[in-house]
Amino acid sequence: MKIWVAAVFLGVTAALTVGLFLAPPKPVPVVWAHPACRNFYTRMFGKPSLEVRIVFGYKDARPARFVADRYEMALLLQRLTAPCAAGREDCGFRWVFRGDADEPEQYSKMVRGPDGNPHRVNLRVQQSSSGADDLTNRANPFQKWQSEAARTAFLEGIRTADVVFYDGHSRLGGGPDFTPPRLTSDDHVDYAHYQSRQPGLANFLQALKESSRLSVLGLFSCSSTQHFAKKIERSRPGLRLFASEKSLYFSEALDEALGALNELLRMNCAVMSP
């Protein structure tokens, strides 16, 4: 599964991984093939640290009761904290202890920026579900807290981070969604409600209008290009957007999110065609 990119960059380059506890080699500035690519990555890495958030929506499998996002987050972290293979930067992160249980899990690593110097990447991740069974979650008071924590992590990320990825359901344009879905009488997702009310959109689009730091947004959810791209362009013209033109299986969404993170940290400007 390939993904659509709202803005096209030209040229290809890569950055070298720098271990957290090793003295970095002498800085080697990147030679860019196109000024637009150079300017984009120079701005994105032009702060003391690069702030990245990956937030999982409530990934139910209705009409089945299984909810997958807690397991997908565990798999994501397994891959993010694994040693790096050649050509990969979505790896080598280390857990950061902050002593604040109300904040998303944070991980960190160093990467080469466009100036050739090491730059810290802080990555925070958050899940939406309190458990793997949807019926149990609905009866669990903690689920409301968990959903609100995920929603807050996403919206605050839009306002304050450089890169934000959402991996969840589109709800036919009613998302992003971090709560157990509204159901019909036969226990299916009430898609008519999500299409007509679009409960996830208003706060999301408002946060986009208020954001000044955000450089990249990824919506790894079914047909997110169709459902969200035009609305996002109106709220934040020129924002770099990763979105899907088709339905995504759970594992595909995770792979696409990791692939996009890898390309950004490698400062890859190659065209990713649909």
C-alpha positions as CSV (number, residue, x, y, z in Angstrom):
1,M,0.0,0.0,0.0
2,K,1.4,3.4,-1.0
3,I,0.3,6.7,0.2
4,W,-0.5,10.1,-1.3
5,V,1.6,13.1,-0.4
6,A,0.0,16.6,-0.6
7,A,3.3,18.4,-1.4
8,V,6.1,17.1,-3.7
9,F,9.8,17.5,-2.9
10,L,12.6,16.8,-5.3
11,G,16.0,15.2,-4.7
12,V,17.1,12.5,-2.4
13,T,19.5,12.6,0.5
14,A,20.0,10.8,3.8
15,A,21.2,11.6,7.3
16,L,23.4,9.5,9.5
17,T,22.3,8.1,12.8
18,V,24.1,9.3,15.9
19,G,24.0,7.2,19.0
20,L,22.8,8.9,22.2
21,F,25.9,8.1,24.1
22,L,28.6,8.3,21.3
23,A,30.5,11.3,20.3
24,P,29.2,12.3,16.8
25,P,31.6,12.4,13.8
26,K,32.6,15.8,12.4
27,P,29.5,17.6,10.9
28,V,29.0,17.1,7.2
29,P,26.4,19.5,5.8
30,V,23.9,17.9,3.4
31,V,24.2,18.8,-0.3
32,W,20.6,19.4,-1.5
33,A,19.3,18.8,-5.0
34,H,16.5,21.3,-4.8
35,P,16.1,24.5,-2.7
36,A,12.5,23.7,-1.7
37,C,13.6,20.5,0.0
38,R,16.5,22.3,1.7
39,N,14.3,25.0,3.0
40,F,11.7,22.6,4.3
41,Y,14.1,20.5,6.3
42,T,16.1,23.5,7.5
43,R,12.9,24.9,9.0
44,M,11.9,21.6,10.5
45,F,15.2,21.0,12.1
46,G,15.7,24.7,13.0
47,K,14.6,24.3,16.6
48,P,16.4,22.9,19.7
49,S,14.6,19.6,19.2
50,L,12.3,18.0,16.7
51,E,8.9,17.2,18.3
52,V,7.0,14.2,16.9
53,R,3.7,12.7,18.1
54,I,2.1,9.4,17.1
55,V,-1.4,9.0,18.4
56,F,-3.5,5.9,17.9
57,G,-7.3,6.3,17.6
58,Y,-9.7,3.8,19.0
59,K,-9.2,1.0,16.6
60,D,-12.2,-1.2,17.1
61,A,-13.1,-4.0,14.7
62,R,-16.8,-3.8,14.8
63,P,-19.0,-5.8,14.5
64,A,-16.3,-7.9,16.3
65,R,-15.5,-6.7,19.8
66,F,-11.8,-6.7,19.5
67,V,-9.9,-3.4,19.8
68,A,-6.4,-3.3,18.4
69,D,-4.7,0.0,19.1
70,R,-2.9,-1.0,22.3
71,Y,-1.3,-3.9,20.5
72,E,-0.4,-1.8,17.5
73,M,1.3,0.7,19.8
74,A,3.3,-2.1,21.4
75,L,4.4,-3.2,18.0
76,L,5.3,0.3,17.0
77,L,7.4,0.8,20.1
78,Q,9.1,-2.6,19.5
79,R,10.2,-1.4,16.1
80,L,11.1,2.2,17.2
81,T,13.4,0.9,19.9
82,A,15.1,-1.8,17.8
83,P,18.6,-1.3,16.6
84,C,18.8,0.5,13.2
85,A,19.5,-1.4,10.0
86,A,21.1,0.3,7.0
87,G,18.9,3.0,5.5
88,R,16.5,3.1,8.4
89,E,15.9,5.9,10.9
90,D,12.5,4.7,12.4
91,C,14.5,2.9,15.0
92,G,17.1,3.4,17.8
93,F,14.8,5.4,20.1
94,R,15.3,5.2,23.8
95,W,12.6,5.6,26.5
96,V,12.8,8.8,28.5
97,F,11.6,8.8,32.1
98,R,9.8,12.0,32.9
99,G,7.8,11.1,36.1
100,D,4.5,12.4,34.7
101,A,1.9,9.7,34.2
102,D,-0.6,12.0,32.5
103,E,1.8,12.7,29.6
104,P,2.2,10.4,26.6
105,E,5.1,7.9,26.5
106,Q,8.3,9.7,25.4
107,Y,11.2,8.4,23.4
108,S,14.3,10.1,22.1
109,K,17.2,9.7,19.7
110,M,19.7,11.8,17.8
111,V,19.8,12.2,14.0
112,R,21.8,14.3,11.6
113,G,20.1,17.5,10.5
114,P,20.5,19.4,7.2
115,D,23.4,21.3,8.7
116,G,25.3,18.0,9.4
117,N,25.0,18.4,13.1
118,P,23.2,16.0,15.5
119,H,19.6,17.0,16.5
120,R,17.5,15.5,19.1
121,V,14.2,13.9,18.1
122,N,11.6,13.6,20.9
123,L,8.8,11.2,20.0
124,R,5.6,10.8,22.1
125,V,3.1,8.0,21.6
126,Q,-0.4,7.5,22.9
127,Q,-3.1,4.9,22.6
128,S,-6.9,5.4,22.9
129,S,-8.3,2.1,24.3
130,S,-8.2,1.0,27.9
131,G,-8.5,-2.7,26.9
132,A,-8.8,-5.1,24.0
133,D,-12.6,-5.8,24.4
134,D,-15.0,-3.0,23.2
135,L,-17.9,-4.0,25.5
136,T,-15.6,-4.1,28.5
137,N,-14.2,-0.7,27.6
138,R,-17.6,0.8,27.4
139,A,-18.3,-0.3,31.0
140,N,-14.9,0.8,32.3
141,P,-14.8,4.4,33.7
142,F,-11.1,4.5,32.9
143,Q,-12.0,4.4,29.1
144,K,-13.3,7.9,29.2
145,W,-10.0,9.2,30.7
146,Q,-8.0,7.2,28.2
147,S,-10.0,8.5,25.3
148,E,-9.6,12.1,26.5
149,A,-5.8,11.6,27.1
150,A,-5.5,10.5,23.4
151,R,-7.6,13.3,22.1
152,T,-5.6,15.8,24.1
153,A,-2.3,14.3,23.0
154,F,-3.4,14.6,19.3
155,L,-4.8,18.2,19.5
156,E,-1.9,19.5,21.6
157,G,0.5,17.9,19.2
158,I,-1.2,19.7,16.3
159,R,-0.7,23.0,18.1
160,T,2.9,22.4,19.5
161,A,4.7,19.6,17.6
162,D,6.6,19.5,14.3
163,V,5.2,16.2,13.1
164,V,1.9,14.5,14.1
165,F,0.7,11.1,13.0
166,Y,-2.8,9.7,13.6
167,D,-3.3,6.0,13.1
168,G,-6.9,5.1,13.5
169,H,-10.4,5.1,11.9
170,S,-11.6,7.8,9.5
171,R,-15.2,7.1,10.5
172,L,-16.2,8.0,6.9
173,G,-15.0,11.6,7.5
174,G,-16.3,11.9,11.1
175,G,-12.9,11.3,12.7
176,P,-10.2,11.4,13.9
177,D,-11.8,9.4,16.7
178,F,-10.5,8.3,20.1
179,T,-13.6,6.9,21.7
180,P,-15.7,3.7,21.4
181,P,-17.9,4.2,18.4
182,R,-21.5,5.1,18.4
183,L,-23.4,2.0,17.4
184,T,-26.7,1.1,15.6
185,S,-29.3,-1.2,17.1
186,D,-27.5,-4.2,15.4
187,D,-24.1,-3.3,17.0
188,H,-22.6,-1.9,13.8
189,V,-20.8,1.4,13.7
190,D,-23.4,4.2,13.1
191,Y,-21.7,5.6,10.0
192,A,-24.7,7.9,9.2
193,H,-24.1,9.7,12.5
194,Y,-20.4,10.2,11.7
195,Q,-21.0,11.4,8.2
196,S,-23.7,13.9,9.2
197,R,-22.3,15.2,12.5
198,Q,-18.5,14.8,11.9
199,P,-17.8,14.9,15.6
200,G,-14.0,14.6,15.3
201,L,-13.5,17.4,12.8
202,A,-14.3,20.7,14.5
203,N,-11.6,20.7,17.2
204,F,-9.1,19.1,14.8
205,L,-9.5,21.8,12.2
206,Q,-9.5,24.6,14.8
207,A,-6.2,23.2,16.2
208,L,-4.8,23.3,12.7
209,K,-5.7,27.0,12.4
210,E,-4.0,27.7,15.7
211,S,-0.8,25.8,14.9
212,S,2.3,27.6,13.7
213,R,5.0,24.9,14.3
214,L,3.4,21.9,12.6
215,S,5.4,20.9,9.4
216,V,4.0,17.5,8.7
217,L,0.6,15.8,9.4
218,G,0.0,12.1,8.7
219,L,-3.5,10.6,8.7
220,F,-3.0,6.8,8.4
221,S,-6.7,5.9,8.2
222,C,-9.0,4.6,5.5
223,S,-9.5,7.0,2.5
224,S,-8.2,9.9,4.5
225,T,-7.3,11.8,1.3
226,Q,-10.9,11.8,0.2
227,H,-12.3,12.6,3.7
228,F,-9.9,15.2,5.0
229,A,-7.4,16.6,2.5
230,K,-9.4,19.5,1.2
231,K,-10.6,20.6,4.7
232,I,-7.0,20.5,5.9
233,E,-5.7,22.5,3.0
234,R,-8.3,25.2,3.7
235,S,-7.3,25.3,7.4
236,R,-3.5,25.1,6.9
237,P,-2.6,25.9,3.3
238,G,0.7,24.3,2.3
239,L,0.9,21.8,5.2
240,R,2.8,18.6,4.2
241,L,0.2,15.8,4.4
242,F,0.6,12.1,4.3
243,A,-2.8,10.5,3.7
244,S,-4.3,7.3,2.2
245,E,-6.3,7.2,-1.0
246,K,-7.7,3.7,-0.2
247,S,-8.8,1.5,2.7
248,L,-6.0,0.4,5.0
249,Y,-5.7,-2.8,6.8
250,F,-4.4,-2.4,10.4
251,S,-0.9,-3.6,9.7
252,E,-0.7,-1.4,6.5
253,A,-1.5,1.7,8.5
254,L,1.3,0.9,10.9
255,D,3.8,0.2,8.2
256,E,2.9,3.4,6.4
257,A,3.3,5.5,9.5
258,L,6.8,4.0,10.2
259,G,7.8,4.4,6.6
260,A,6.8,8.1,6.6
261,L,8.7,8.7,9.8
262,N,11.7,7.0,8.3
263,E,11.6,9.2,5.2
264,L,11.3,12.3,7.2
265,L,14.2,11.5,9.5
266,R,16.3,10.5,6.6
267,M,15.3,13.9,5.0
268,N,14.2,12.1,1.9
269,C,12.6,14.4,-0.7
270,A,11.8,11.7,-3.3
271,V,8.3,11.7,-4.8
272,M,6.1,9.1,-3.1
273,S,3.6,8.4,-5.9
274,P,0.1,6.9,-5.3
